[in-house]
Amino acid sequence: MEIDLNLLRVFDLLYEERNMTRAAARLFLTQSAVSHALARLRIVLGDPLFLRIPSGLQPTQRAHQLAPRLRVALAEIRNLVAAPVFDPATTSRRFTISASSYFCGLITRVTTLVSGSAPGASLQFVNLGGNLTQAVDQQHVDLVLGGFDRVPIRFRSELLFQDELAWVTGVHHAPDEQPSDHEAFLTRPRVGIVALPPGDRHREGAAHDDILRHAIPDVGDGAASSASAKRGPASLVVYDVATAMAITAVTDMVALVPRRYAETSASAVRVRIVDLPKNRAEKIDIMMLWHSRVQNDPDSLWLRSIVREAVKLHIEDARPKALSVGSGVFGGTRVKTKEPAVRDERDRNKVVVKHR
C-alpha cells in the first residue's frame, strides 16, 4: 500500500490537537485542505480515524493504535533527512591525515588542538605512496597535506602557506670552505630527497585523474620541477628532509630543502641555511586536499578549521627574536660569519646568506 507521507503528518497533528483549526494553523494549510487530506487518509486506511464531537475531534480505536508508532516513525524520518550535526566535544571518530615528515611540526599543533576540543577523537597520520588517490576516493583518508601539481576535479584543495627551497650545509666547515654562491653549491656533492620509491612515483603520475603531488621534499632525482632537473643527479638520495639535513651536518655534502623546515631544525642538526638567488627561487604551494563529497560535512569542516588554526600558530611561533646583523645561531651557538651577510627580512634569528 502506497501512502503520501504528507497525509501522515496531517494525521499526527490532528491526533495531537484534536482540533481542525489548530492543526491547519500548524500545517500552514486551510481547514478545507486539512479536511480533504483527512478524507483521503480515511479511504487509504479504511477507517474514519476521527469523529466530530462538540469539543473537537475524537480519535477512533484505530487512530489510537496508529498514533504512537507513527510519531516514532516520523521522528526517525526527520532525523534521517536533517542536516548532520557534529559535536567535537562528544565525537569518538578517528580522523586520518596523509602527511610526510615535512609536516612533523604542524602535526604536533594539530594533535594538541584536536585533543583540546575533541578529547574523544583519535588521529592517524599516514604517509601514502602511489595509492593516495584511491585512499581519498574510498574515504580511507580524510585530508591530505602537501603540494600538488594536479588535482582532479572531484577533489578540493586550499592553500595553507607558501614555502621555497634553500640550500643547507654543515656549520663544521671553516667559513672559507663554505660555498659562496648558488653555482658553487651546484658543484658540491649533493643529497637528493625522494619520498616515494621509483615504482610508486611511476604509478602516481600514470593516470591523468590521479593526484599528482609536487616535490615537497622530492628535490632530488625524479623531482617534478624543471628547475630541479637542471641541477643534475644527486650523489646520494634519501627519503626525507630530516635525513638529508642530518647528513649535510656531518659531511661535505649539501642539500636543497624546504626553507621553513630547515629554519625549525637548523639549530638541532647544526646546519647553515643559504637562500637561492631571486632569479633561481623555487616556490612551493603547501595545501590541504579533501574529497568534494565531504565539502560541507560538519566533521570535515571542523578538521579543516583545526588545520588552519594549527598553521597560524605554527607560523607565529616560528618567528624568532631579532639578533645583530652578521651573526647567527647554529646549534645553539652564536657563530660569526666571515663574509658580510644580509639579514633576511623573514628570519631575524639566523644568518641567512643572500646571493647578491
C-alpha positions in Angstrom: 0.0 0.0 0.0 1.4 3.3 -1.1 0.7 6.4 1.0 1.5 10.1 0.8 3.8 10.9 3.8 2.2 14.4 3.9 -1.1 12.7 4.9 0.6 11.1 7.9 1.9 14.5 9.1 -1.7 15.7 8.9 -2.9 12.7 11.0 -0.2 13.3 13.6 -1.1 16.9 14.2 -4.9 16.2 14.2 -4.3 13.5 16.8 -2.2 15.9 18.9 -4.5 18.9 18.6 -7.9 17.2 18.4 -9.0 20.3 16.6 -9.2 21.0 12.8 -8.5 24.8 13.1 -5.4 24.5 15.3 -4.0 21.6 13.2 -4.5 23.6 10.0 -2.6 26.6 11.5 0.4 24.5 12.5 0.5 22.9 9.0 0.1 26.4 7.3 -2.9 25.0 5.4 -6.5 26.0 5.2 -9.1 24.0 7.1 -10.5 22.8 3.8 -7.1 21.4 2.7 -6.8 19.6 6.0 -10.3 18.2 5.6 -9.5 16.9 2.1 -6.3 15.3 3.4 -8.2 13.6 6.2 -10.8 12.3 3.7 -8.0 10.8 1.5 -6.4 9.2 4.6 -9.7 7.6 5.7 -10.0 6.0 2.3 -6.4 4.6 2.4 -6.7 3.3 5.9 -10.3 2.2 5.7 -11.2 3.9 9.0 -12.9 7.2 9.9 -9.9 7.9 12.3 -11.6 11.0 13.9 -15.2 11.6 14.9 -16.6 15.1 15.3 -17.8 16.0 18.8 -18.7 19.3 20.4 -15.2 19.9 21.8 -13.4 19.0 18.5 -12.2 15.6 17.2 -12.3 12.3 18.9 -9.8 9.6 17.7 -11.1 6.2 16.9 -9.6 3.0 18.3 -7.7 2.6 15.0 -6.2 6.1 15.4 -5.1 5.4 19.0 -3.3 2.3 17.7 -1.6 4.2 14.9 -0.6 7.4 16.6 2.3 6.3 18.9 4.1 4.2 16.3 3.5 6.8 13.6 5.0 9.5 15.8 8.2 7.5 16.3 8.5 6.8 12.5 8.0 10.4 11.6 10.7 11.4 14.1 13.1 8.9 12.6 12.4 10.3 9.1 13.1 13.8 10.3 16.4 12.8 11.8 17.3 11.0 8.7 16.9 14.0 6.4 18.0 16.6 8.9 21.4 18.3 8.4 24.1 16.4 10.1 25.4 17.8 13.4 29.0 17.3 14.6 30.0 18.0 18.2 33.7 17.8 18.7 33.3 17.5 22.5 31.3 14.2 22.2 32.7 12.7 19.0 34.7 9.4 19.1 35.5 9.1 15.4 39.0 8.6 14.0 40.4 11.1 11.5 43.1 10.0 9.1 45.5 12.6 7.6 48.1 11.9 4.9 51.3 13.9 5.6 55.0 13.5 5.1 57.7 14.2 7.7 57.8 17.7 6.3 54.7 18.4 8.4 56.0 17.0 11.7 55.9 20.4 13.5 52.4 21.1 12.1 51.2 17.6 13.1 52.2 18.4 16.7 50.0 21.5 16.6 47.0 19.6 15.0 47.3 16.9 17.7 47.2 19.5 20.5 44.2 21.3 19.1 42.3 18.2 18.5 42.9 16.8 22.0 41.8 20.1 23.4 38.5 20.4 21.7 37.7 16.8 20.8 39.1 14.6 23.7 37.3 11.5 22.4 38.6 11.7 18.9 41.6 9.9 17.6 44.1 10.8 14.9 46.0 8.7 12.4 48.8 10.2 10.3 50.0 8.2 7.3 52.5 8.8 4.5 50.9 7.1 1.5 52.6 6.3 -1.8 51.1 5.8 -5.2 47.7 4.8 -3.7 46.9 8.2 -2.4 44.1 8.9 -4.9 42.4 5.6 -4.2 42.7 6.2 -0.5 40.9 9.6 -0.7 38.3 8.2 -3.1 37.5 5.3 -0.8 37.4 7.6 2.3 40.3 5.9 4.0 41.9 9.3 4.2 40.1 12.4 5.4 42.6 15.1 4.5 45.9 15.3 2.6 48.7 17.8 3.4 51.2 18.5 0.6 51.9 20.3 -2.6 50.1 19.3 -5.7 50.8 19.8 -9.4 47.5 18.3 -10.4 44.2 18.0 -8.5 41.3 16.1 -10.2 38.0 18.0 -10.3 36.4 15.6 -7.8 38.8 16.8 -5.1 39.0 20.2 -3.4 42.2 22.0 -2.2 43.1 25.1 -0.3 46.4 27.0 0.0 47.8 26.9 3.5 51.1 28.8 3.0 54.0 29.1 0.6 57.5 27.7 1.1 60.6 27.8 -1.0 63.7 25.8 -1.4 67.0 26.8 0.2 70.5 25.2 0.4 71.7 23.7 3.7 75.3 22.8 4.5 77.1 21.8 7.7 78.5 24.5 10.0 81.5 22.4 10.9 83.4 23.7 7.8 85.6 26.7 8.1 84.0 29.9 6.6 86.4 29.8 3.6 85.3 26.2 2.9 81.7 27.1 2.7 80.1 27.5 -0.8 79.7 31.2 -1.6 77.0 31.3 -4.2 74.4 29.2 -6.0 76.8 28.0 -8.7 79.3 26.8 -6.1 76.6 24.8 -4.4 75.8 23.1 -7.6 79.3 21.8 -7.9 79.3 20.2 -4.4 78.2 16.6 -3.7 74.5 16.8 -3.1 72.0 14.9 -1.1 68.7 14.4 -3.1 65.4 13.7 -1.4 62.8 11.4 -3.0 60.0 10.4 -0.6 58.4 7.8 -2.9 60.1 4.7 -4.3 60.5 4.6 -8.1 57.6 2.3 -8.6 55.2 4.5 -6.6 56.3 7.6 -8.4 55.6 6.0 -11.8 52.2 4.8 -10.7 51.3 8.1 -9.1 51.8 10.1 -12.4 50.4 7.5 -14.7 46.7 8.2 -14.7 45.5 11.7 -15.6 42.8 11.6 -12.9 45.3 10.8 -10.1 46.5 13.4 -7.6 50.0 14.5 -8.8 52.0 15.6 -5.8 54.5 18.4 -6.2 58.1 17.6 -5.0 57.8 18.9 -1.5 60.6 17.3 -0.3 61.3 15.5 -3.5 64.1 17.7 -4.7 66.5 15.0 -5.8 66.4 12.6 -8.7 63.0 12.3 -10.2 61.7 15.6 -8.9 58.8 17.1 -10.7 60.0 20.6 -11.4 62.0 21.5 -14.5 64.4 23.6 -12.4 65.3 20.6 -10.2 66.1 18.6 -13.4 68.7 21.2 -14.4 70.7 20.5 -11.2 71.8 17.1 -12.4 71.8 13.9 -10.4 72.4 13.8 -6.7 75.3 12.0 -5.2 73.1 10.4 -2.6 69.3 10.0 -2.4 67.4 9.7 0.8 63.7 9.5 1.7 63.1 12.6 3.8 64.3 16.1 4.6 65.4 15.3 8.2 67.8 12.6 7.0 69.2 14.9 4.3 69.9 17.6 6.8 71.5 15.2 9.3 73.9 14.0 6.5 74.8 17.6 5.5 75.6 18.4 9.1 78.4 15.8 9.3 79.7 15.6 5.7 80.8 17.8 2.9 77.5 17.4 1.1 74.8 20.0 0.6 71.1 19.7 0.1 68.2 21.6 -1.2 65.3 21.6 1.3 62.1 23.5 2.1 63.2 26.6 3.9 60.5 26.5 6.7 61.5 23.0 7.7 65.2 24.0 7.7 64.5 27.0 9.9 62.9 24.9 12.6 65.6 22.3 12.5 68.8 24.2 11.8 69.9 24.6 15.5 69.3 20.9 16.3 71.2 19.5 13.4 73.8 22.3 13.1 73.4 23.4 9.5 73.7 26.7 7.7 70.8 28.0 5.5 71.6 29.8 2.3 68.8 31.1 0.1 68.7 30.6 -3.7 69.2 33.8 -5.7 66.0 35.5 -6.6 66.2 34.6 -10.2 66.5 30.9 -9.2 63.9 30.9 -6.4 61.6 27.8 -6.4 58.3 28.4 -4.6 56.2 25.6 -3.3 52.5 26.0 -2.5 51.6 24.0 0.6 47.9 22.9 0.5 45.4 20.6 2.1 43.2 18.4 -0.1 40.0 16.6 0.5 37.2 14.9 -1.5 34.4 17.1 -2.8 31.8 14.7 -1.4 32.7 15.9 2.2 32.9 19.5 1.2 30.1 20.5 3.5 30.2 17.7 6.1 30.4 19.2 9.6 33.2 16.9 10.7 35.3 17.7 7.6 34.7 21.4 8.0 35.9 21.1 11.7 39.0 19.2 10.8 40.0 21.7 8.1 39.5 24.6 10.6 41.8 22.8 13.0 44.5 22.6 10.4 44.1 26.3 9.5 44.5 27.2 13.2 47.5 24.9 13.5 49.2 26.6 10.6 48.5 30.0 12.0 50.0 29.1 15.4 52.9 27.2 13.9 53.9 30.2 11.7 53.6 32.6 14.6 55.7 30.5 16.9 58.4 30.1 14.2 59.1 33.9 14.2 62.4 34.2 16.1 63.7 37.1 18.1 66.0 39.6 16.5 69.8 39.2 16.5 72.5 41.5 15.4 73.5 41.6 11.7 76.5 39.5 10.8 76.0 36.7 13.4 73.7 33.8 13.7 72.6 30.9 15.8 73.8 27.4 14.7 73.3 24.5 17.0 72.6 26.9 19.9 75.9 28.7 19.4 76.4 32.2 18.0 78.7 32.0 15.1 80.3 34.9 13.3 80.1 34.7 9.5 83.3 35.6 7.7 81.6 37.2 4.8 79.1 40.1 5.3 75.7 38.8 5.5 72.4 40.5 4.7 69.7 39.9 7.4 66.7 38.1 5.8 63.5 40.1 6.4 61.7 36.8 7.1 64.2 35.4 9.6 65.9 37.6 12.2 67.3 34.8 14.3 69.7 33.2 11.9 72.2 34.5 9.4 71.0 33.6 6.0 73.4 34.4 3.2 71.6 36.2 0.4 73.1 36.0 -3.1 73.6 39.4 -4.5 
